[in-house]
């Protein structure tokens, strides 16, 4: 493609902004708290992640999942376009060109992008976790790695492993909350992210999760997921003193907004899947206001402290590209 045909950065950013507006109202709201360069990079990263997820699942901005029967081919498309973008090539697909810009502007370690693709590979294979450790590995690949990439978008050095660990923790918290909220939706799509060991403990089967007689047991597991999410969320907050004020404000607002999803599932118990647990616009605004003051005093509220050793720890970049489930 000649230089005259290159899509402009402004055009790619504008398309990315449209993507986040359609795909995630919560993330879109939180991203407005960033300074402009960080906000645009967050949109670029989101656009790529959203496109990969949509290609893998046969959906449109996270909606209307249709199910797919050509998972390997879809994964190959994602991998090929991603590798081209990471190599600095113009892909001709706005979402993957968004990654090209993001990687060039942040010195993104390619291993982090490959780690996310490994998560899509698991879904393409119809993978299900057997143990709690498997669950954590999956959450890392589909969300923890994104947390690391978001931290890099905020200016965290790729070599700052301690801060990236905290960023990973936030992604883990988000994914655990999402899994808890979406148990019913996933089950109807033939997916289950609850560890088989948990299901065995409660006398449940992936095929009968939604049976009325199992709702109480399912409620117990929803609370368990919410409790795990809370632990990772608490850990993530201790990474905010290393961020700029506006980035810390956005992170703390997002933590409150997504944390409310997990807390909502826990509060509803067996009734958590009668409808979709959501956070109202008014509640989000209140959380954004609360996060402003939390960000102002983040150094006092979240002083340096050792990360909880009981929490799962992400693989380092040199190790993360391989599929750990093989």
Secondary structure in CASP SS format (residue, H / E / C, confidence):
PFRMAT SS
TARGET T0000
AUTHOR 0000-0000-0000
METHOD secondary structure of the structure
MODEL  1
X C 1.00
X C 1.00
X H 1.00
X H 1.00
X H 1.00
X C 1.00
X C 1.00
X C 1.00
X H 1.00
X H 1.00
X H 1.00
X H 1.00
X H 1.00
X H 1.00
X H 1.00
X H 1.00
X H 1.00
X H 1.00
X H 1.00
X H 1.00
X H 1.00
X H 1.00
X H 1.00
X C 1.00
X H 1.00
X H 1.00
X H 1.00
X H 1.00
X H 1.00
X H 1.00
X H 1.00
X C 1.00
X C 1.00
X C 1.00
X C 1.00
X H 1.00
X H 1.00
X H 1.00
X H 1.00
X H 1.00
X H 1.00
X H 1.00
X H 1.00
X H 1.00
X H 1.00
X H 1.00
X H 1.00
X H 1.00
X H 1.00
X H 1.00
X H 1.00
X H 1.00
X H 1.00
X H 1.00
X H 1.00
X H 1.00
X H 1.00
X C 1.00
X C 1.00
X E 1.00
X C 1.00
X C 1.00
X E 1.00
X C 1.00
X C 1.00
X C 1.00
X C 1.00
X C 1.00
X C 1.00
X C 1.00
X H 1.00
X H 1.00
X H 1.00
X H 1.00
X H 1.00
X H 1.00
X H 1.00
X H 1.00
X H 1.00
X H 1.00
X H 1.00
X H 1.00
X H 1.00
X H 1.00
X H 1.00
X H 1.00
X C 1.00
X C 1.00
X C 1.00
X C 1.00
X C 1.00
X C 1.00
X C 1.00
X H 1.00
X H 1.00
X H 1.00
X H 1.00
X H 1.00
X H 1.00
X H 1.00
X H 1.00
X H 1.00
X H 1.00
X H 1.00
X H 1.00
X H 1.00
X C 1.00
X C 1.00
X C 1.00
X H 1.00
X H 1.00
X H 1.00
X H 1.00
X H 1.00
X H 1.00
X H 1.00
X H 1.00
X H 1.00
X H 1.00
X H 1.00
X H 1.00
X H 1.00
X H 1.00
X H 1.00
X C 1.00
X C 1.00
X C 1.00
X C 1.00
X C 1.00
X C 1.00
X C 1.00
X H 1.00
X H 1.00
X H 1.00
X H 1.00
X H 1.00
X H 1.00
X H 1.00
X H 1.00
X H 1.00
X H 1.00
X H 1.00
X H 1.00
X H 1.00
X H 1.00
X H 1.00
X H 1.00
X H 1.00
X H 1.00
X H 1.00
X H 1.00
X H 1.00
X H 1.00
X C 1.00
X C 1.00
X C 1.00
X C 1.00
X C 1.00
X C 1.00
X C 1.00
X H 1.00
X H 1.00
X H 1.00
X H 1.00
X H 1.00
X H 1.00
X H 1.00
X H 1.00
X H 1.00
X H 1.00
X H 1.00
X H 1.00
X H 1.00
X H 1.00
X H 1.00
X H 1.00
X H 1.00
X H 1.00
X H 1.00
X H 1.00
X H 1.00
X C 1.00
X H 1.00
X H 1.00
X H 1.00
X H 1.00
X H 1.00
X H 1.00
X C 1.00
X C 1.00
X C 1.00
X C 1.00
X C 1.00
X C 1.00
X C 1.00
X H 1.00
X H 1.00
X H 1.00
X H 1.00
X H 1.00
X H 1.00
X H 1.00
X C 1.00
X C 1.00
X C 1.00
X H 1.00
X H 1.00
X H 1.00
X C 1.00
X C 1.00
X C 1.00
X H 1.00
X H 1.00
X H 1.00
X H 1.00
X H 1.00
X H 1.00
X H 1.00
X H 1.00
X H 1.00
X H 1.00
X H 1.00
X H 1.00
X H 1.00
X H 1.00
X H 1.00
X H 1.00
X H 1.00
X H 1.00
X H 1.00
X H 1.00
X H 1.00
X H 1.00
X H 1.00
X H 1.00
X H 1.00
X H 1.00
X C 1.00
X C 1.00
X H 1.00
X H 1.00
X H 1.00
X C 1.00
X C 1.00
X H 1.00
X H 1.00
X H 1.00
X H 1.00
X H 1.00
X H 1.00
X H 1.00
X H 1.00
X H 1.00
X H 1.00
X H 1.00
X H 1.00
X H 1.00
X H 1.00
X H 1.00
X H 1.00
X H 1.00
X H 1.00
X H 1.00
X H 1.00
X H 1.00
X H 1.00
X H 1.00
X H 1.00
X H 1.00
X H 1.00
X H 1.00
X C 1.00
X C 1.00
X C 1.00
X C 1.00
X C 1.00
X C 1.00
X C 1.00
X C 1.00
X C 1.00
X H 1.00
X H 1.00
X H 1.00
X H 1.00
X H 1.00
X H 1.00
X H 1.00
X H 1.00
X H 1.00
X H 1.00
X H 1.00
X H 1.00
X H 1.00
X H 1.00
X H 1.00
X H 1.00
X C 1.00
X H 1.00
X H 1.00
X H 1.00
X H 1.00
X C 1.00
X C 1.00
X C 1.00
X C 1.00
X C 1.00
X C 1.00
X C 1.00
X C 1.00
X C 1.00
X C 1.00
X C 1.00
X C 1.00
X C 1.00
X C 1.00
X C 1.00
X H 1.00
X H 1.00
X H 1.00
X H 1.00
X C 1.00
X C 1.00
X C 1.00
X C 1.00
X C 1.00
X C 1.00
END
